[in-house]
Amino acid sequence: MSKEKTWKDVSIAGVPSKSSIGFLTGDWKTYMPIHDSEKCIRCLVCAMLCPEGAIHFRPEHNRVEFNLNFCKGCGICANECPAKAIVMKMPEEEE
């Protein structure tokens, strides 16, 4: 019985056998998003543009949450946030 391949086993430019939902791809990132909930206007532009669906709005808590297990650190959320409530930092820079 062969072990199931992870994204790390797929050759460069290869296509994985399943979507990123099946792989925890968060360890791809160099930078990680740091969200400032005080600045956040909850427009959800970040969630709409996240290519991995790693950002979710939790209405019961009125907050935006990031699933860093799937975030690849692309920075689209930080670049497109109109309130500048997201910055990309190296993990060791996190306060």
Secondary structure, 3 states (H helix, E strand, C coil): CCCCCCHHHCCCCCCCCCCHHHCCCHHHCCCEEEECCCCCCCCCHHHHHCCCCCEEEECCCCEEEECCCCCCCCCHHHHHCCCCCEEEECHHHCC
